[in-house]
Amino acid sequence: METRTWLRTGLRAVAGGIFAVGLSVTNIPLLVLWIVALALSPVAGLGLIALPFMTLVLRARADLERKLAARAGVVIGRPYAPGPPLAMPGGWRRYHWILTDQATWRDVAWLVPGAIVSLGLGVISLVVPIYGVEGIVLLPFWLYLGTDWYGYGLFWPIESVGEGLSSMPQGLVILAAGITAAPWLRRVDARFAKLFLAPTKAAELRLRVAHLTVSRADTVDAQAAELRRIERDLHDGAQARLVSLGMTIGLAEEMLDRDPARARKLLAEAREASVAALVELRLLVQGIHPPVLAERGLNGAVRAVALSLPLPISVDVDLPGRPETPVESAAYFVIAEALTNVVRHSSARTAAVSIVYDGGRLAMVVSDDGAGGADPRAGTGLRGISRRLAAFDGTMALSSPPGGPTVVTMELPCVLSSPRISPFSGTG
C-alpha cells in the first residue's frame, strides 16, 4: 500500500472512531426512551404514537451504524419488513408491525453491547495515535518544564536528554501502529454490529421475495411499454410505408399497358419505398436485439458502441464464454445506456468500460472523469438501467460525488456458454 493511501485510510479510520465514540454515547439514552415508549403502550393514544416514533429514531441510529460499517468495508443489509402504507407514525397497524418485526428487537438488543464495543474500540483508535504524537513533541516540553517526574514509553521518569530524545522514535512507532490498527479496529466494530443489525436468513428471504415482487412488476410494466412502442413504430412507420408501397404497385399495374413510362416511374418509387421500409424494420429490430450483438458477442458490440460515441472510451473485457442471449442483451443495453448518459450529462473527456466474469456474476463497470453529481432520481436513464437489471435479479451501484468521477457498477447473475471464436474476442 502506498504511504499516502495508508495515511489517508488510517486517518479516516481514526476520524470514524471519534465519530463512533460520539454516537455510542447516544445508545443508552435512546434505549431508555424506547423502553419508556414501550411502557406507555397501555395508554392507547400516547403509546400508539410514542413507540412508533421512537422506533423510527432507533432505526435511523441503526442505519447510521450501517453507513459507518460500509465505510469500514463491511456491508450490513437493512432487515426491516415493509411497513403499512401510513403517512403518520402512529396507528395500531404500525404499532403491531413494529412489535412483530424481529429486526426491531435486534436493534434494541444491539444498543448496549454496541455502545460498549464502539466506545472501547473508538477510544483505542484515538488514544494510541494521540499517545504517539505526544511522544514526538515531548522533548521540548520536558526541557521547558525541567521536571524528572514525567515519563514516556520505556522511560519513567525521564532523567536525561538522551531518554527524552528516545521518546520521538517511540512516538513515531506508536503513531504508525495506531494509524495501521485504526482501520482494523473499525472493521471489528462493524462486524460486531453486523451480528445484530444484519438481516437473518428468514429476513433475507422475506426481503428477497419483496424485491422480486417489485422488480417483476416493474419488468412487466416496462415490457408492456416496450410492446406499445414497437406497435406504434410498426403502425406509424413500416406499416404505413408498406401500405403505400402496395398502392403504388397497384397503380403501376393499372398503367402498365396505357402508360409504360409512368408505370416504370411508379415502380422506381416503389423500390425506393421498399428500401426505406427495410431500413426502418432493421432499426426497429436493432432496438430489440442488435445484429452486432448476435454477430460479435458482447465484447464486439460494446466496442462498436464505444467507437460510435464522440469521446475516447477504453473497453476491457475478460469473458471466457458468452452469457445466455437474454442476459447478454440486457448487459449490452445497460452498458449502452450508461455510456449514453456519460455523453449527454457528464461533460467527461474520457470514459472506460470494464466487463469481467467472476463467481457466477457478470460485473460491468462504466466510469468517466466528468462533473459527477449523477442522481437516479433526476432522470429516467439510471432508473431504466436499474429496472432492466432487476428483471434478471441484477444490481446497480452508483458512486458520483460532485466533481467526479462517476462510477456505475452493474452485476448480473449468469452462466457462460463455451467461448466462440471471434475477431473481437480479445481483451483490450
CORZI-V878488 format. One record per residue. N is the residue number from 1. PHI is phi in degrees with one decimal (none if undefined). Layout:
n=N phi=PHI
n=N phi=PHI
//
This chain:
n=1 phi=none
n=2 phi=-65.1
n=3 phi=-60.3
n=4 phi=-64.1
n=5 phi=-64.9
n=6 phi=-59.9
n=7 phi=-67.4
n=8 phi=-64.6
n=9 phi=-63.7
n=10 phi=-65.0
n=11 phi=-66.4
n=12 phi=-63.1
n=13 phi=-67.1
n=14 phi=-63.1
n=15 phi=-62.1
n=16 phi=-63.6
n=17 phi=-64.8
n=18 phi=-61.8
n=19 phi=-62.9
n=20 phi=-64.8
n=21 phi=-61.8
n=22 phi=-62.2
n=23 phi=-69.8
n=24 phi=-61.7
n=25 phi=-65.1
n=26 phi=-80.4
n=27 phi=-63.9
n=28 phi=-66.5
n=29 phi=-58.4
n=30 phi=-64.8
n=31 phi=-62.6
n=32 phi=-61.3
n=33 phi=-64.7
n=34 phi=-67.4
n=35 phi=-65.0
n=36 phi=-62.0
n=37 phi=-62.8
n=38 phi=-66.1
n=39 phi=-66.3
n=40 phi=-81.6
n=41 phi=-57.1
n=42 phi=-59.3
n=43 phi=-82.8
n=44 phi=-51.0
n=45 phi=-63.8
n=46 phi=-74.2
n=47 phi=-65.4
n=48 phi=-69.7
n=49 phi=-101.3
n=50 phi=-65.8
n=51 phi=-67.2
n=52 phi=-59.2
n=53 phi=-65.0
n=54 phi=-66.3
n=55 phi=-68.6
n=56 phi=-60.9
n=57 phi=-64.4
n=58 phi=-60.7
n=59 phi=-70.4
n=60 phi=-63.5
n=61 phi=-64.4
n=62 phi=-65.3
n=63 phi=-63.9
n=64 phi=-64.2
n=65 phi=-65.2
n=66 phi=-64.6
n=67 phi=-66.1
n=68 phi=-63.0
n=69 phi=-64.8
n=70 phi=-61.9
n=71 phi=-66.3
n=72 phi=-86.7
n=73 phi=91.8
n=74 phi=-117.6
n=75 phi=-89.0
n=76 phi=-120.1
n=77 phi=-70.8
n=78 phi=-92.4
n=79 phi=-95.6
n=80 phi=-73.9
n=81 phi=-71.2
n=82 phi=-57.7
n=83 phi=-87.8
n=84 phi=-67.0
n=85 phi=-76.6
n=86 phi=-119.8
n=87 phi=-75.2
n=88 phi=-91.0
n=89 phi=-72.3
n=90 phi=-92.3
n=91 phi=113.0
n=92 phi=-64.1
n=93 phi=-62.3
n=94 phi=-69.3
n=95 phi=-61.4
n=96 phi=-64.9
n=97 phi=-61.3
n=98 phi=-65.7
n=99 phi=-70.1
n=100 phi=-93.4
n=101 phi=-89.0
n=102 phi=-60.5
n=103 phi=-62.2
n=104 phi=-61.8
n=105 phi=-70.1
n=106 phi=-68.7
n=107 phi=-61.9
n=108 phi=-63.1
n=109 phi=-65.0
n=110 phi=-77.8
n=111 phi=-56.2
n=112 phi=-72.7
n=113 phi=-62.5
n=114 phi=-63.3
n=115 phi=-64.4
n=116 phi=-64.8
n=117 phi=-67.6
n=118 phi=-62.1
n=119 phi=-64.7
n=120 phi=-64.3
n=121 phi=-68.9
n=122 phi=-64.7
n=123 phi=-63.5
n=124 phi=-62.3
n=125 phi=-64.7
n=126 phi=-92.9
n=127 phi=-68.9
n=128 phi=-62.6
n=129 phi=-61.7
n=130 phi=-62.6
n=131 phi=-63.8
n=132 phi=-64.9
n=133 phi=-62.2
n=134 phi=-59.4
n=135 phi=-66.2
n=136 phi=-65.5
n=137 phi=-101.6
n=138 phi=-70.8
n=139 phi=-55.3
n=140 phi=-58.3
n=141 phi=-67.1
n=142 phi=-64.4
n=143 phi=-65.6
n=144 phi=-68.8
n=145 phi=-75.3
n=146 phi=65.0
n=147 phi=-109.2
n=148 phi=-110.1
n=149 phi=-88.0
n=150 phi=-85.0
n=151 phi=-132.8
n=152 phi=-154.7
n=153 phi=59.8
n=154 phi=-80.6
n=155 phi=-116.9
n=156 phi=-135.1
n=157 phi=-83.2
n=158 phi=-85.6
n=159 phi=-116.3
n=160 phi=-150.6
n=161 phi=-63.4
n=162 phi=-61.0
n=163 phi=-65.8
n=164 phi=-65.5
n=165 phi=-63.0
n=166 phi=-66.9
n=167 phi=-67.7
n=168 phi=-66.8
n=169 phi=-63.3
n=170 phi=-62.1
n=171 phi=-63.7
n=172 phi=-62.0
n=173 phi=-63.8
n=174 phi=-66.0
n=175 phi=-62.0
n=176 phi=-62.5
n=177 phi=-63.9
n=178 phi=-65.5
n=179 phi=-67.3
n=180 phi=-69.5
n=181 phi=-79.6
n=182 phi=-58.0
n=183 phi=-60.7
n=184 phi=-64.2
n=185 phi=-63.3
n=186 phi=-65.3
n=187 phi=-67.2
n=188 phi=-61.0
n=189 phi=-59.6
n=190 phi=-65.9
n=191 phi=-68.0
n=192 phi=-66.0
n=193 phi=-61.9
n=194 phi=-64.2
n=195 phi=-58.7
n=196 phi=-101.3
n=197 phi=-94.5
n=198 phi=-79.8
n=199 phi=-65.3
n=200 phi=-75.6
n=201 phi=-59.4
n=202 phi=-64.9
n=203 phi=-66.2
n=204 phi=-61.2
n=205 phi=-64.9
n=206 phi=-63.9
n=207 phi=-66.4
n=208 phi=-63.1
n=209 phi=-62.8
n=210 phi=-62.7
n=211 phi=-63.8
n=212 phi=-64.4
n=213 phi=-61.9
n=214 phi=-67.4
n=215 phi=-66.1
n=216 phi=-67.7
n=217 phi=-63.4
n=218 phi=-63.5
n=219 phi=-65.5
n=220 phi=-60.5
n=221 phi=-62.9
n=222 phi=-64.3
n=223 phi=-66.4
n=224 phi=-63.7
n=225 phi=-64.3
n=226 phi=-66.5
n=227 phi=-63.5
n=228 phi=-64.8
n=229 phi=-64.8
n=230 phi=-62.3
n=231 phi=-61.1
n=232 phi=-65.8
n=233 phi=-65.6
n=234 phi=-66.3
n=235 phi=-68.6
n=236 phi=-84.9
n=237 phi=-109.7
n=238 phi=-61.5
n=239 phi=-62.6
n=240 phi=-63.1
n=241 phi=-66.0
n=242 phi=-66.8
n=243 phi=-62.9
n=244 phi=-63.1
n=245 phi=-61.6
n=246 phi=-62.1
n=247 phi=-65.5
n=248 phi=-65.2
n=249 phi=-64.9
n=250 phi=-62.2
n=251 phi=-63.9
n=252 phi=-64.1
n=253 phi=-62.0
n=254 phi=-67.4
n=255 phi=-97.3
n=256 phi=-60.0
n=257 phi=-84.6
n=258 phi=-78.7
n=259 phi=-144.0
n=260 phi=-57.9
n=261 phi=-64.1
n=262 phi=-64.7
n=263 phi=-63.6
n=264 phi=-63.9
n=265 phi=-64.0
n=266 phi=-65.7
n=267 phi=-66.4
n=268 phi=-65.3
n=269 phi=-63.9
n=270 phi=-65.1
n=271 phi=-63.2
n=272 phi=-63.0
n=273 phi=-66.1
n=274 phi=-67.3
n=275 phi=-64.1
n=276 phi=-63.3
n=277 phi=-64.7
n=278 phi=-66.0
n=279 phi=-62.4
n=280 phi=-63.3
n=281 phi=-65.0
n=282 phi=-65.1
n=283 phi=-63.1
n=284 phi=-65.6
n=285 phi=-65.6
n=286 phi=-61.5
n=287 phi=-70.4
n=288 phi=-90.6
n=289 phi=-153.1
n=290 phi=-60.3
n=291 phi=-59.7
n=292 phi=-63.2
n=293 phi=-69.9
n=294 phi=-68.8
n=295 phi=-81.9
n=296 phi=-109.0
n=297 phi=81.3
n=298 phi=-63.8
n=299 phi=-60.4
n=300 phi=-64.9
n=301 phi=-66.1
n=302 phi=-66.7
n=303 phi=-63.3
n=304 phi=-63.6
n=305 phi=-63.4
n=306 phi=-61.6
n=307 phi=-69.7
n=308 phi=-82.6
n=309 phi=-96.9
n=310 phi=-86.3
n=311 phi=-155.2
n=312 phi=-66.9
n=313 phi=-130.8
n=314 phi=-87.8
n=315 phi=-125.8
n=316 phi=-126.9
n=317 phi=-124.5
n=318 phi=-133.6
n=319 phi=-125.3
n=320 phi=-77.1
n=321 phi=-164.6
n=322 phi=-115.8
n=323 phi=-67.7
n=324 phi=-61.3
n=325 phi=-55.2
n=326 phi=-62.4
n=327 phi=-68.3
n=328 phi=-61.7
n=329 phi=-64.3
n=330 phi=-61.7
n=331 phi=-61.6
n=332 phi=-61.2
n=333 phi=-69.5
n=334 phi=-70.0
n=335 phi=-66.8
n=336 phi=-62.0
n=337 phi=-66.7
n=338 phi=-63.5
n=339 phi=-67.3
n=340 phi=-62.0
n=341 phi=-61.7
n=342 phi=-59.4
n=343 phi=-66.7
n=344 phi=-78.4
n=345 phi=-120.9
n=346 phi=-91.7
n=347 phi=57.5
n=348 phi=-81.0
n=349 phi=-94.4
n=350 phi=-142.0
n=351 phi=-145.1
n=352 phi=-146.1
n=353 phi=-126.5
n=354 phi=-127.0
n=355 phi=-130.8
n=356 phi=-135.8
n=357 phi=-120.4
n=358 phi=-152.5
n=359 phi=61.3
n=360 phi=77.9
n=361 phi=-131.5
n=362 phi=-93.2
n=363 phi=-102.8
n=364 phi=-126.2
n=365 phi=-124.4
n=366 phi=-116.9
n=367 phi=-128.7
n=368 phi=-149.1
n=369 phi=-103.9
n=370 phi=-82.3
n=371 phi=-78.0
n=372 phi=72.8
n=373 phi=77.1
n=374 phi=-66.9
n=375 phi=-139.7
n=376 phi=-58.5
n=377 phi=-77.8
n=378 phi=-90.1
n=379 phi=-159.4
n=380 phi=-95.0
n=381 phi=-62.1
n=382 phi=-68.3
n=383 phi=-65.0
n=384 phi=-63.9
n=385 phi=-61.8
n=386 phi=-62.0
n=387 phi=-65.8
n=388 phi=-64.2
n=389 phi=-68.0
n=390 phi=-61.3
n=391 phi=-62.4
n=392 phi=-112.5
n=393 phi=64.7
n=394 phi=-94.6
n=395 phi=-134.5
n=396 phi=-133.7
n=397 phi=-125.0
n=398 phi=-122.3
n=399 phi=-126.2
n=400 phi=-149.8
n=401 phi=-67.4
n=402 phi=-56.0
n=403 phi=94.7
n=404 phi=82.4
n=405 phi=-79.5
n=406 phi=-103.9
n=407 phi=-129.7
n=408 phi=-107.6
n=409 phi=-109.1
n=410 phi=-124.0
n=411 phi=-133.0
n=412 phi=-134.1
n=413 phi=-71.3
n=414 phi=-164.0
n=415 phi=-121.2
n=416 phi=-90.6
n=417 phi=-85.4
n=418 phi=-65.2
n=419 phi=-65.3
n=420 phi=-111.2
n=421 phi=-72.0
n=422 phi=-152.0
n=423 phi=-64.8
n=424 phi=-109.7
n=425 phi=-91.6
n=426 phi=-87.0
n=427 phi=-114.6
n=428 phi=-168.1
//
